[in-house]
Amino acid sequence: MKRFSVRSRLLAALALLAVAVLTVGLIAWGALSRGNDRMDRLLAETLTGVDQALTLSRQAADLATLAPYLLTLDSPFRIAQEGQAATALADGLLAGLPPGDPLRVSLGVTRKAIAELVRDTSLRAGLRDRTLRFNAELAAAERRYAAQSARATAPLQERQDWLVLQRTAAALLGAGRAENLVGVGEFQREYTRLIQRFAGQRPAAEAAELARLKDIAEGAEGLFELRRLELARQIGAEAALVRIRRGAATVTAHAAAATTLAQMAIAAERTSTATAIALAKSTLLLVVLASAALALAAALYVSGYVTANLRAISDAMIRLASGDRQTRLPRGEGQGDEIGKLFHAFRTFRANALRLDRSHRQMVQRTALYENMMAGISDGVAILSDQGQIVAQNARLARVLRVDPAHMTGRRRLTDVIAAAGWQAGDSHAGLGLLSLGGGHHAELRESALPGGGSVVLISDATERRQLEERLSQIQRIEALGKVSGEVAHDFGNILSTISGSLHLMDTAPPERQGMLRQTIASAVDLGATLTGRLLAFARRQHLEPELLDLSVLVDGVVDLVSLALPDRVELVVRTTPAPLLVRVDPGQLESAILNLCLNAGQAIAGAGRVTLVVSRDHDQAVIEVADTGAGMPPDILAHAMEPFFTARADGTGTGLGLAMVYGFIRQSGGDIAIRSAPGQGTTVRLTLPRQPCAPAALPALGTVLLVEDDATDRKAALSLLTPVANTLLQATNVAEALTLMSDPLALIVTDLSLGGQIDGWRLAEAALARWPEARAIVVSGHLPEADPLSSRFPGRISTLAKPLTAESLSAAFSALFTQPDGVRTTQR
């Protein structure tokens, strides 16, 4: 029989050890993965079931409490009102049950019992009211009869008759106050016996009183019949109440059973998981022991170097199996030979054991996380009462609001806490409120009503996200400005070439020719100033809050900048609507979006082509479409066109942020974006924004108004706003013209801060306010300074506004400038 060599046996032993290590890893990984998945699934299923059961139990308890209250009410209105509330509770219980649930039958019976309880209680209240009126009349009659029977001067027979009438009235009064049908029957027999004693003729007074008592007592509308009907309705209402209580008890029992089943499922799953883990540990231990035994057996056939190393490995494996995770073997032993492979196998096994321990700790941490989720939530949470008082809160609320936790004690109103901390409320939409605090801090407030009254408020810190959004907006604007600057660079080159050539020709040209050359230089300088002014106006726009603006006016204002940026061989076609098309949007970001889309369209055209910019109205939406005749995009590129940092330009000049930021801005503004494109058919980008109703802000009537503006586009926009409110509107484009026009009284001066590259707006406003005491001043700029040097000298007479001017901002400035302290608006002629 052939014997295996030591080397072969050692190789076989090492192979078996490797298999053992792999088996341990697979067993550990499989056991932990299955246990983790089962625990996750169980928690998701049982927590949902327990929550639904608790909700049903709470609603059933409310129903069981409300139903007896109906029996104590006497007002039909209150009975109907509380009956509607009880019906709503029953409907809420039915809505929380799935179709086909057996409990729906019981709840249907309960809902019918509620209707019967409301009906019987309402009818009983009406009958009771009529009974009380009879009782009041009978009590008065009884006292009157008692007085007649007590007269000493009356004949004995007459006094006896009045005494019988008194006892008859007392019997009827007892029947009206009896609490059950037996008592009513007893009093009815007493009444009948007394009436029979009045057979024969009686005096007229006594006969009339007897007739009245019979009217009260007898017939379908008599007291005895009313009392029987009232007590029958009382019994019916109490029977309905019993059925309601039975239904509530059935719902409560169902909820308790669901909770018990959930507890049993958790306990069973916990036992199953513990058994699986124990089995995995046992298997691991058996594999480890088998590996150690195999290593020791192989050590008997080797000596020296191999024996020492194998002993070290076996000792380390035993310590590792016993729980010593710090066991290590020296690196470098047996490099490249079989012993080195054994060392590597040990390290792999140790790593698996450490991974098993780490996975176990993660499971424990995950379980703790589920238990402490509410306590450890990162946002501030507050439970409010119906009056807005803080009933409960978590520890994060004070930190998010940046207030001292000591100020959160007691049942303070959340709005008072927010106001005391200095937070200012901003716009709110879709259940989301925005808060801002000095120092650039922002927060978002979400409030949801609770079924039992009150609400839960979630306040999250949005400072970092707002800063990132502002930074991305700046990146988009800088990128657009860079594109525009690059596209118009050749225009400035042509302007400089014209100026340079004209200057050279002036050296040798005759005097009459020099005048024409100077005119050429002046025209080139004016063109350069126009280009520079538009670039500066675009670059100076800061991030603004959304405001109401005319979309057609905004597009007309950006058209000249787009036309300068497009290549010469690309035609720009613009179509806008003649009627106002109002949207609420950030004008600076919308300008950047339109400019980016037009530049992208121009760059997509290789030679001659056309870019079409269309503004239209589609029902309640305002639409902006940018179409080009370029190469178009294949479907694989179109699918990724709006992903951040995705660019299809081969030269690598694109950042991939343009369309992504346009998409984010449009979605944040409540609109949408769509792209249509195909190879060889060009591309069309369609932006839609919610259209706002045409309700321009009301502006006061003014006298003489002076407008000082050197930019033609901004001057045109200001004229459209000031013309309807000014009796006389004067215009100036520089300081000299403005000072000349100030010789006559002014009601208002509206001046740009920067005129001809100089900060002369303050000087013009100061001159007008000092010269005419009734005048007001508005200084506008695309980049307003933080300090206003004139407000302290002319309080209430000067205001500053950011460009572009809008009807809303101008109306707010007029309200501040032309409203007296008592709230009366002044009108100057």
C-alpha positions in Angstrom: 0.0 0.0 0.0 1.5 3.3 -1.0 2.1 5.7 1.8 1.7 9.5 1.3 4.7 11.6 2.0 4.8 14.1 4.8 4.6 17.0 2.4 1.4 15.5 0.8 -0.2 14.9 4.2 0.7 18.4 5.2 -0.8 19.8 2.0 -3.9 17.8 2.6 -4.1 19.0 6.1 -3.8 22.6 5.0 -6.4 22.2 2.4 -8.8 20.8 5.0 -8.1 23.7 7.2 -8.9 26.2 4.4 -12.2 24.4 3.8 -12.9 24.6 7.5 -12.3 28.3 7.6 -14.5 28.9 4.6 -17.2 26.8 6.2 -17.0 28.8 9.4 -17.3 32.0 7.5 -20.3 30.8 5.4 -22.1 29.5 8.5 -21.5 32.6 10.4 -22.5 34.9 7.5 -25.6 32.8 6.7 -26.8 32.6 10.3 -26.4 36.3 11.0 -27.9 37.3 7.7 -31.0 35.2 8.2 -31.4 36.3 11.8 -31.1 39.9 10.8 -33.6 39.7 8.0 -36.1 37.8 10.2 -35.8 40.4 13.0 -36.2 43.3 10.5 -39.3 41.7 8.9 -40.8 40.8 12.3 -40.3 44.3 13.7 -41.9 45.8 10.6 -44.9 43.5 10.7 -45.6 43.4 14.5 -45.1 47.2 15.1 -47.6 48.0 12.4 -50.1 45.5 13.8 -49.7 46.7 17.4 -50.1 50.3 16.3 -53.3 49.5 14.5 -54.6 47.5 17.5 -53.8 50.4 19.9 -55.6 52.8 17.7 -58.7 50.6 17.5 -58.6 50.1 21.3 -58.4 53.9 21.9 -61.3 54.6 19.5 -63.4 51.9 21.1 -62.8 53.4 24.5 -63.8 56.8 23.3 -67.0 55.3 21.8 -67.8 53.4 25.1 -67.3 56.7 27.0 -69.4 58.9 24.7 -72.4 56.6 24.3 -73.6 56.7 28.0 -73.2 60.4 27.9 -76.1 60.6 25.4 -78.5 59.2 28.0 -77.9 62.2 30.3 -78.7 64.8 27.7 -82.2 66.5 27.4 -81.5 68.8 24.5 -82.3 67.3 21.0 -79.6 69.5 19.5 -77.0 68.2 21.9 -78.2 64.6 21.4 -77.9 65.0 17.6 -74.5 66.6 17.9 -73.0 64.0 20.2 -74.7 61.3 18.1 -72.8 62.5 15.1 -69.6 62.4 17.1 -70.3 58.8 18.1 -71.2 57.8 14.6 -67.9 59.4 13.4 -66.0 57.3 15.9 -67.7 54.1 14.6 -67.0 55.1 11.0 -63.3 55.7 12.0 -63.2 52.2 13.5 -64.7 50.7 10.3 -62.2 52.7 8.1 -59.3 51.2 10.0 -60.4 47.6 9.2 -59.6 45.8 6.0 -62.5 44.5 3.8 -63.8 41.1 5.0 -62.6 41.5 8.6 -65.1 39.8 10.9 -65.0 42.7 13.2 -66.8 44.9 10.6 -70.0 43.0 11.2 -69.9 43.8 15.0 -69.1 47.4 14.2 -72.0 47.5 11.8 -74.3 46.4 14.6 -72.7 49.0 16.9 -73.2 51.8 14.4 -76.9 50.8 14.0 -77.2 50.8 17.8 -75.8 54.3 17.9 -78.5 55.4 15.5 -81.2 53.8 17.6 -79.7 55.3 20.8 -79.8 58.8 19.2 -83.4 58.2 18.0 -84.8 56.9 21.3 -83.0 59.5 23.4 -84.2 62.3 21.1 -87.8 61.0 21.3 -87.6 60.5 25.0 -86.3 64.1 25.5 -89.4 65.4 23.6 -91.8 63.2 25.6 -90.0 64.2 28.8 -90.5 67.9 28.1 -94.2 67.4 27.6 -94.4 65.3 30.8 -92.6 68.1 32.8 -95.1 70.7 31.6 -98.0 68.4 32.8 -96.2 67.9 36.1 -95.8 71.6 36.6 -99.5 72.1 35.9 -100.5 69.2 38.2 -98.3 70.5 41.0 -100.0 73.9 40.8 -103.5 72.2 40.7 -102.6 70.1 43.7 -101.7 73.1 45.8 -104.9 74.9 44.7 -107.1 71.8 45.5 -105.4 71.6 48.9 -106.3 75.2 49.7 -109.9 74.6 48.7 -110.2 71.5 50.8 -108.8 73.4 53.9 -111.4 76.1 53.9 -113.3 75.9 57.2 -116.4 77.8 55.9 -117.0 75.3 53.0 -119.6 72.5 53.3 -118.2 69.1 54.3 -119.2 67.5 51.0 -117.5 70.2 49.0 -114.3 69.9 51.1 -114.3 66.1 50.6 -114.7 66.6 46.8 -111.7 69.0 46.7 -109.7 66.6 48.8 -110.5 63.8 46.3 -109.4 66.1 43.4 -106.2 66.8 45.4 -105.5 63.1 45.7 -106.2 62.6 42.0 -103.8 65.4 41.1 -101.2 63.8 43.4 -101.7 60.4 41.7 -101.2 62.0 38.3 -98.1 63.8 39.6 -96.7 60.6 40.9 -97.3 58.9 37.6 -95.4 61.8 35.9 -92.5 61.3 38.2 -92.4 57.5 38.3 -89.2 55.8 37.1 -90.6 52.6 35.7 -93.8 51.2 34.1 -94.8 49.4 37.2 -95.0 52.7 39.1 -96.9 54.3 36.3 -99.5 51.4 36.4 -99.9 51.7 40.2 -100.6 55.4 39.9 -103.0 54.8 37.0 -105.1 52.3 39.1 -105.2 54.9 42.0 -106.4 57.5 39.5 -109.1 55.3 38.1 -110.3 54.4 41.7 -110.5 58.1 42.6 -112.3 59.1 39.4 -115.0 56.6 40.0 -115.9 58.4 43.3 -117.0 61.4 41.3 -120.0 59.7 39.8 -123.1 61.9 39.7 -123.6 65.6 39.6 -121.0 68.0 41.0 -120.7 71.8 41.2 -119.5 73.5 38.0 -116.1 74.4 39.5 -115.4 70.9 40.6 -116.7 69.5 37.3 -114.4 71.8 35.3 -111.3 70.8 37.3 -112.2 67.1 37.0 -112.6 67.5 33.2 -109.1 69.2 33.1 -107.5 66.3 35.0 -109.1 63.8 32.6 -107.8 65.8 29.6 -104.3 65.6 31.2 -104.4 62.0 32.1 -106.4 60.2 29.4 -106.2 59.7 25.7 -103.3 59.2 23.2 -101.8 62.5 24.3 -102.5 61.9 28.0 -100.0 61.7 30.8 -100.2 57.9 31.2 -99.6 57.3 27.5 -96.8 59.8 27.4 -95.1 58.2 30.4 -95.4 54.7 28.8 -93.9 55.9 25.6 -91.1 57.8 27.4 -90.2 54.8 29.6 -90.3 52.6 26.5 -87.9 54.9 24.7 -85.7 54.9 27.8 -85.6 51.1 27.8 -84.9 51.1 24.0 -82.0 53.6 24.5 -80.6 51.5 27.4 -80.8 48.4 25.2 -78.9 50.2 22.4 -76.3 51.3 24.9 -75.8 47.7 25.9 -75.2 46.8 22.3 -72.8 49.7 21.9 -70.8 48.6 24.9 -70.8 45.0 23.6 -69.4 46.3 20.3 -66.7 48.4 22.0 -65.8 45.4 24.2 -65.5 43.3 21.0 -63.2 45.9 19.4 -61.1 46.1 22.6 -60.9 42.3 22.8 -59.8 42.2 19.1 -57.1 44.8 19.9 -55.9 42.9 22.9 -55.8 39.6 20.8 -53.8 41.4 18.1 -51.4 42.7 20.7 -51.1 39.2 22.3 -50.4 37.6 18.9 -47.7 40.2 18.2 -46.1 39.5 21.5 -46.2 35.8 20.8 -44.8 36.3 17.4 -41.9 38.3 18.8 -41.2 35.8 21.5 -41.3 32.9 19.0 -39.0 34.7 16.6 -36.7 35.6 19.4 -36.5 31.9 20.5 -36.0 30.8 16.9 -33.2 33.3 16.4 -31.5 32.4 19.6 -31.7 28.7 18.6 -30.2 29.4 15.2 -27.4 31.5 16.7 -26.7 28.7 19.3 -26.6 26.1 16.5 -24.2 28.3 14.5 -22.0 28.8 17.5 -21.9 25.0 18.1 -21.1 24.3 14.5 -18.4 26.9 14.6 -16.9 25.4 17.7 -17.0 21.9 16.2 -15.3 23.1 13.0 -12.6 25.0 15.1 -11.9 21.9 17.3 -11.7 19.7 14.2 -9.3 22.1 12.6 -7.2 22.2 15.7 -7.2 18.4 15.9 -6.1 18.1 12.3 -3.3 20.6 12.8 -2.0 18.6 15.9 -2.2 15.3 13.9 -0.1 16.8 11.1 2.5 18.1 13.6 3.4 14.5 14.6 4.9 13.9 11.1 7.1 17.0 10.9 9.8 18.3 13.2 11.9 21.3 13.8 10.6 24.4 12.0 7.3 23.0 10.9 6.5 21.5 14.3 7.1 24.8 16.2 5.1 26.8 13.8 2.2 24.3 13.7 2.2 24.3 17.6 2.0 28.1 17.6 -0.8 28.0 15.1 -2.7 25.4 17.1 -2.3 27.2 20.3 -3.5 30.4 18.7 -6.5 28.7 17.2 -7.5 27.3 20.6 -7.2 30.7 22.3 -9.3 32.2 19.5 -12.0 29.5 19.8 -12.1 30.2 23.5 -12.9 33.9 22.9 -9.5 35.5 23.0 -9.7 37.8 20.0 -6.4 39.4 20.7 -4.5 36.3 19.7 -2.0 37.0 16.9 0.7 35.2 15.0 3.9 37.0 14.0 4.1 38.1 10.3 7.0 36.9 8.2 7.2 33.3 9.4 7.3 30.8 6.4 7.1 33.4 3.7 6.1 31.7 0.5 5.8 28.2 1.8 3.1 26.0 3.3 3.6 27.4 6.8 3.0 30.9 5.5 -0.3 29.8 4.0 -1.3 28.4 7.4 -0.5 31.7 9.0 -2.6 33.5 6.4 -5.5 31.0 6.9 -5.4 31.8 10.7 -5.5 35.5 10.1 -8.5 35.0 7.8 -10.3 32.9 10.4 -9.6 35.5 13.1 -10.9 38.2 10.8 -14.1 36.2 10.3 -14.4 35.7 14.1 -14.0 39.4 14.6 -16.5 40.1 11.9 -18.9 37.7 13.7 -18.5 39.6 16.9 -18.9 43.0 15.1 -22.1 41.7 13.4 -23.4 40.6 16.8 -22.7 44.0 18.3 -24.4 45.7 15.3 -27.5 43.5 15.9 -27.6 44.6 19.5 -27.1 48.3 18.5 -29.8 48.0 15.9 -32.2 46.6 18.4 -31.3 49.5 20.8 -31.8 51.9 17.9 -35.4 50.8 17.3 -36.1 51.3 21.0 -34.5 54.7 21.2 -35.5 56.0 17.8 -37.8 58.7 19.1 -35.5 59.8 21.9 -32.6 60.1 19.6 -34.2 61.8 16.5 -32.0 64.5 15.2 -34.8 67.0 14.6 -36.7 68.9 17.2 -40.1 67.3 17.9 -42.9 69.0 19.9 -46.5 67.8 20.7 -48.9 70.7 20.9 -52.3 71.1 22.6 -55.3 72.6 20.8 -54.2 76.0 22.1 -50.6 75.6 20.7 -49.0 74.9 24.1 -46.0 72.5 24.2 -47.2 69.3 25.9 -44.1 67.2 25.2 -40.8 67.7 23.4 -37.5 66.0 22.8 -34.1 67.2 23.8 -33.2 68.3 20.3 -35.9 71.0 20.1 -34.1 73.5 22.3 -30.9 73.0 20.3 -32.5 73.4 16.9 -34.3 76.6 18.1 -31.1 77.8 19.8 -32.7 78.6 23.1 -31.9 77.7 26.6 -33.6 74.4 27.7 -34.6 76.1 30.9 -36.8 78.4 28.9 -38.7 75.4 27.5 -40.2 74.4 30.9 -43.9 74.7 31.6 -46.7 74.7 29.0 -45.5 77.6 26.9 -46.8 78.2 23.4 -44.5 77.1 20.7 -45.1 80.3 18.7 -44.1 82.4 21.8 -40.8 80.3 22.1 -40.0 80.8 18.4 -40.7 84.5 18.6 -38.7 85.0 21.8 -35.7 83.3 20.2 -35.8 85.8 17.3 -36.9 83.5 14.5 -38.8 85.1 11.7 -41.4 83.3 9.7 -41.0 83.1 5.9 -43.1 81.7 3.1 -45.0 78.4 3.7 -46.3 75.9 1.2 -47.5 72.3 1.1 -47.5 72.1 4.9 -43.9 73.3 5.2 -43.0 76.6 7.0 -39.7 78.3 6.8 -38.0 80.1 9.7 -34.9 82.3 9.6 -32.7 83.7 12.4 -29.9 86.3 12.4 -26.5 85.0 11.6 -27.7 83.0 8.5 -29.5 80.2 10.4 -32.6 78.6 8.8 -35.1 76.0 9.9 -38.0 74.1 8.4 -41.2 73.6 10.4 -43.7 70.8 9.6 -47.0 70.5 11.5 -49.5 67.7 11.3 -52.8 67.5 13.2 -53.4 64.7 15.7 -56.7 62.7 15.6 -57.5 63.4 19.2 -56.8 67.2 18.9 -53.6 69.2 19.0 -50.7 68.6 16.6 -47.2 67.3 16.2 -44.5 69.7 15.0 -41.2 68.7 13.5 -38.5 71.4 13.3 -35.3 70.6 11.4 -32.1 72.7 10.9 -31.8 73.7 7.3 -28.9 76.1 7.6 -26.3 73.9 5.8 -28.7 72.9 3.0 -29.7 76.6 2.4 -26.0 77.5 2.3 -25.3 74.8 -0.3 -28.3 75.9 -2.4 -27.0 79.5 -2.4 -23.5 78.3 -3.3 -24.9 76.2 -6.2 -26.9 79.2 -7.4 -23.7 81.3 -7.4 -21.8 78.6 -9.3 -24.6 78.6 -11.9 -24.5 82.4 -12.3 -20.7 82.5 -12.5 -20.8 79.7 -15.1 -23.4 81.6 -17.1 -21.4 84.9 -16.8 -18.3 83.1 -18.0 -20.1 81.7 -21.0 -21.4 85.1 -21.9 -18.0 86.8 -21.4 -16.4 84.3 -23.6 -19.0 84.6 -26.3 -18.8 88.5 -26.4 -15.0 88.7 -26.2 -14.7 88.9 -30.0 -17.3 91.8 -30.0 -15.0 93.8 -27.6 -12.1 92.9 -29.9 -13.9 94.4 -32.9 -14.7 97.5 -30.8 -11.0 98.0 -29.8 -9.9 97.4 -33.5 -12.3 100.1 -34.6 -11.0 102.6 -32.0 -7.4 101.7 -32.7 -7.8 102.1 -36.5 -9.6 105.4 -36.2 -6.9 106.8 -33.9 -4.2 105.9 -36.5 -6.2 107.5 -39.3 -6.8 110.7 -37.3 -3.0 111.3 -37.4 -3.0 111.9 -41.2 -6.7 112.7 -41.9 -7.9 116.2 -42.8 -10.0 118.2 -40.2 -13.3 117.3 -41.9 -12.4 113.6 -41.9 -11.3 113.7 -38.2 -14.9 114.6 -37.2 -16.2 111.5 -38.8 -13.5 109.4 -37.2 -14.3 110.8 -33.8 -17.9 109.9 -34.4 -16.9 106.3 -35.2 -14.8 106.1 -32.0 -17.8 107.5 -30.0 -20.1 104.9 -31.5 -17.7 102.1 -30.7 -17.3 103.4 -27.1 -21.1 103.5 -26.7 -21.4 99.9 -28.0 -18.7 98.8 -25.5 -20.5 100.7 -22.7 -23.8 99.0 -23.6 -22.1 95.5 -23.5 -20.4 96.3 -20.2 -23.6 97.6 -18.7 -25.5 94.5 -19.5 -22.7 92.2 -18.2 -22.5 94.2 -15.0 -26.3 94.3 -14.5 -26.4 90.5 -14.9 -23.3 89.9 -12.6 -24.6 92.2 -9.9 -27.9 90.3 -9.4 -28.0 88.6 -6.0 -30.1 85.8 -4.7 -33.6 87.1 -4.2 -36.7 85.7 -2.6 -39.4 84.7 -5.2 -41.4 87.7 -6.3 -44.3 88.5 -8.7 -43.1 89.5 -12.1 -44.2 89.6 -15.8 -42.5 86.8 -17.6 -42.6 88.6 -21.0 -40.9 91.7 -19.5 -38.2 89.6 -17.9 -37.5 87.7 -21.2 -37.4 91.0 -23.2 -34.8 92.3 -20.7 -32.5 89.3 -21.2 -32.8 89.0 -24.9 -30.1 91.5 -25.8 -27.6 89.6 -23.5 -28.6 86.3 -25.2 -28.2 87.8 -28.6 -24.7 89.1 -27.8 -23.6 85.7 -26.5 -24.8 83.6 -29.4 -22.5 83.1 -32.4 -23.0 85.4 -35.4 -24.3 82.7 -37.7 -27.1 81.7 -35.2 -30.3 83.6 -35.5 -32.3 84.4 -32.3 -36.1 84.4 -32.7 -38.2 85.6 -29.7 -41.9 85.4 -29.3 -43.7 86.7 -26.2 -47.3 87.4 -25.2 -48.8 90.9 -25.4 -50.9 90.4 -22.2 -49.2 90.2 -18.8 -48.1 86.7 -17.8 -47.4 86.8 -14.1 -45.4 84.2 -12.2 -43.9 84.1 -8.7 -40.2 83.2 -9.1 -36.7 84.4 -8.3 -35.9 86.7 -11.3 -32.1 86.3 -11.0 -32.2 82.5 -11.1 -34.8 82.5 -13.9 -32.5 84.8 -16.0 -29.6 82.5 -15.4 -31.7 79.5 -16.4 -32.9 81.1 -19.7 -29.3 82.3 -20.5 -27.9 78.8 -19.8 -30.5 77.1 -22.0 -30.0 79.6 -24.9 -26.2 79.3 -24.7 -26.5 75.5 -24.7 -28.8 75.7 -27.7 -26.3 78.0 -29.5 -23.4 75.6 -28.8 -25.4 72.7 -30.1 -25.5 74.3 -33.6 -22.4 73.6 -35.6 -22.9 76.2 -38.4 -25.8 78.4 -39.3 -29.0 77.8 -37.4 -31.7 79.3 -35.3 -32.5 79.5 -31.6 -36.2 80.1 -30.8 -37.3 81.5 -27.4 -41.1 81.4 -26.9 -43.2 82.6 -24.0 -46.8 81.4 -23.9 -49.7 80.5 -21.7 -51.1 77.0 -21.3 -54.3 77.1 -19.2 -53.0 77.9 -15.7 -49.3 77.5 -16.6 -46.8 79.9 -17.9 -44.5 78.2 -20.5 -41.0 79.0 -21.7 -39.6 77.0 -24.6 -36.1 77.2 -25.9 -35.7 75.3 -29.2 -32.6 74.9 -31.5 -31.9 73.5 -34.9 -28.8 71.7 -33.7 -27.7 68.1 -33.9 -30.0 66.9 -31.2 -29.3 64.1 -28.6 -29.6 60.4 -28.9 -31.8 58.6 -26.3 -28.9 57.4 -24.2 -27.6 60.9 -23.7 -31.1 62.4 -23.3 -31.8 60.0 -20.4 -28.9 61.5 -18.4 -29.2 65.1 -19.6 -30.4 66.5 -16.2 -28.1 64.5 -14.0 -25.5 66.6 -12.1 -22.0 66.6 -13.5 -23.1 64.8 -16.7 -21.8 66.5 -19.9 -21.7 65.2 -23.5 -19.2 67.8 -24.8 -16.1 66.1 -26.2 -13.8 69.1 -25.4 -14.5 68.8 -21.6 -15.6 72.5 -21.3 -19.0 71.7 -19.6 -19.4 71.3 -15.9 -22.5 69.2 -16.2 -24.3 71.5 -13.7 -26.4 73.7 -16.1 -29.5 71.5 -16.8 -29.3 69.9 -13.3 -29.4 73.3 -11.6 -32.2 74.6 -13.9 -34.2 71.5 -13.1 -33.7 72.0 -9.3 -34.6 75.7 -9.5 -37.8 75.1 -11.6 -38.9 72.2 -9.4 -38.3 74.4 -6.2 -40.4 77.1 -7.8 -43.4 74.7 -8.2 -42.8 74.1 -12.0 -41.5 71.4 -14.2 -39.1 70.9 -17.1 -39.3 68.6 -20.1 -36.8 67.9 -22.9 -37.6 66.7 -26.5 -34.7 65.8 -28.7 -33.7 63.4 -31.5 -30.6 63.1 -33.6 -30.8 65.5 -36.5 -34.0 67.2 -35.3 -32.7 69.6 -32.7 -33.6 70.0 -29.1 -36.6 71.7 -27.3 -36.5 72.5 -23.6 -39.9 73.3 -22.1 -40.2 75.1 -18.7 -43.6 75.4 -17.0 -44.3 77.6 -14.0 -47.6 78.2 -12.1 -49.3 81.3 -13.5 -50.4 83.9 -10.9 -53.6 86.0 -11.2 -53.2 89.4 -12.8 -53.7 91.5 -9.7 -51.0 94.3 -9.8 -50.2 96.1 -6.5 -52.1 99.3 -6.1 -49.7 102.4 -6.2 -50.7 105.8 -4.9 -51.1 108.8 -7.1 -48.1 111.2 -7.1 -47.3 114.7 -8.4 -44.0 115.3 -10.2 -41.6 112.3 -10.3 -38.0 112.4 -11.4 -36.4 109.2 -12.7 -32.6 109.1 -13.0 -31.3 105.9 -14.7 -28.4 105.5 -17.2 -29.3 101.9 -18.2 -31.9 101.8 -21.0 -33.5 98.5 -20.0 -33.9 99.3 -16.3 -35.2 102.8 -17.3 -37.8 101.2 -19.5 -39.0 98.9 -16.7 -39.1 101.8 -14.2 -41.1 104.0 -16.6 -43.7 101.2 -17.0 -44.2 101.2 -13.2 -44.1 105.0 -12.5 -46.1 106.3 -15.5 -49.6 105.2 -14.1 -49.0 106.9 -10.7 -47.2 110.2 -11.7 -49.0 113.3 -12.9 -45.7 114.5 -14.4 -42.8 112.1 -15.1 -39.3 113.6 -15.8 -36.3 111.5 -17.0 -32.6 112.0 -16.7 -29.6 109.8 -17.6 -26.8 111.7 -15.7 -26.2 113.9 -12.7 -26.1 117.2 -14.6 -29.6 116.6 -16.2 -31.0 115.6 -12.9 -29.8 118.7 -11.0 -31.2 120.9 -13.8 -34.7 119.2 -13.5 -34.7 119.7 -9.7 -35.4 123.4 -10.1 -39.1 122.7 -9.8 -40.8 121.1 -6.8 -40.6 117.3 -6.7 -42.9 114.7 -5.0 -40.4 111.8 -5.6 -37.0 111.2 -7.0 -36.1 107.6 -8.1 -32.4 107.3 -8.8 -29.9 104.6 -9.6 -27.0 104.4 -7.1 -24.3 104.1 -9.8 -24.5 106.7 -12.6 -21.8 106.6 -15.3 -19.5 104.5 -13.1 -19.7 106.9 -10.1 -21.7 106.5 -6.9 -23.8 109.7 -7.3 -27.2 108.4 -6.3 -26.8 109.5 -2.6 -25.8 113.0 -3.8 -28.9 113.4 -6.0 -31.2 112.1 -3.2 -29.6 114.4 -0.7 -30.0 117.4 -3.0 -33.7 116.7 -3.7 -34.6 116.1 0.0 -32.8 119.1 1.3 -34.2 121.5 -1.4 -37.9 120.3 -1.2 -39.1 119.3 2.3 -42.1 117.4 1.0 -40.1 115.3 -1.4 -39.3 111.6 -1.0 -36.4 109.6 -2.5 -35.9 106.0 -3.6 -32.3 104.8 -4.3 -32.1 101.6 -6.4 -29.2 99.3 -7.2 -28.3 95.8 -8.2 -25.8 95.7 -5.3 -27.0 97.8 -2.4 -24.5 98.7 0.4 -25.2 97.7 4.0 -25.1 101.3 5.3 -27.5 104.1 4.3 -25.9 107.5 4.9 -29.1 109.5 4.6 -31.7 107.7 6.7 -30.6 109.3 9.9 -30.8 112.8 8.4 -34.1 112.3 6.6 -36.0 109.7 8.6 -39.1 108.4 6.9 -38.3 110.2 3.6 -35.8 107.8 1.9 -35.9 104.2 1.0 -33.6 101.7 -0.9 -34.7 99.0 -3.3 -32.9 96.2 -5.1 -33.1 95.8 -8.9 -35.1 94.9 -10.8 -38.0 97.1 -9.7 -41.4 95.4 -9.3 -44.9 96.6 -8.5 -44.8 94.9 -5.2 -41.5 96.3 -4.0 -42.4 99.8 -5.3 -45.8 99.7 -3.5 -44.2 98.6 -0.3 -41.7 101.6 -0.5 -44.6 104.0 -1.3 -46.5 102.7 1.8 -43.5 103.4 4.0 -42.7 106.8 2.5 -46.2 108.3 1.9 -48.1 106.9 5.0 -48.4 109.2 7.9 -47.9 107.9 11.5 -51.7 107.7 12.0 -52.0 105.4 9.0 -53.3 108.0 6.5 -51.8 107.8 3.0 -50.8 111.2 1.6 -51.2 112.0 -2.1 -48.9 114.7 -3.5 -49.8 116.7 -6.6 
